[in-house]
Amino acid sequence: MNPYESIEMLMRREGYQGYILGCDEVGRGPLAGPATVACVAYPLNVSPDLPLFSLIDDSKKLSAKKRTQLIDAIHETAAAYCVLDMSPEQIDELNILQACLLGMKLAAHNVIEQLGADCSNVHVIIDGNKLIPNFDYPQTAYVKGDGRAWSIASASILAKVHRDDLMIAYDTQYPGYGFAQNVGYPTAAHRAALAKLGPTPIHRKSFKVKKS
């Protein structure tokens, strides 16, 4: 990502001040495990010349090794951040979209509290085309924002690394489903294991499983 063309730099040139908070999620499509949401805040006066901003990108475009290598730099550079999981039970109750939006709302509130900020000096940007409902702070949604904003890209990376690590741990707790490889996504092997072994407590009951 070219930091000089980022959404943050555009907002800065338009006169925005304070903090930009990027929100993203991973794990909307899996049959098992949580959806993980992250929010990362950077001050809008941060230097775009920091090496981090030329290295981060949409987490799906980065290797697992590169994502892990960037975690410490994101933690050190961000003004505040929050990562949280929306459980399979919450997903089943709310549906996946509403669970992710609620997670973004909770994560953003957590970051705003860390910053001690208010409506006058924060702006939340969200990956996708949906806004957070019943949210009192300025917000904008950007399609493919994880490739256009370093705050959203950072949130994408934190969420992806956290969720992948969690699913690898679940592979030991629930062997036979291949969670370390498929991280809960509906691969043919995962669907076959479900048919043979049945669902685990971390499977989403509301998600329909296509036959292999």
Secondary structure by P-SEA (a helix, b strand, c coil): ccccccaaaaaaaaccccbbbbbbccccccccccbbbbbbbbbccccccccccccccccccccaaaaaaaaaaaaaccccbbbbbbcaaaaaaccaaaaaaaaaaaaaaaaaaaaccccccbbbbbcccccccccccccccccccccccaaaaaaaaaaaaaaaaaaaaaaaaccccccccccccccaaaaaaaaacccccccccccccccc
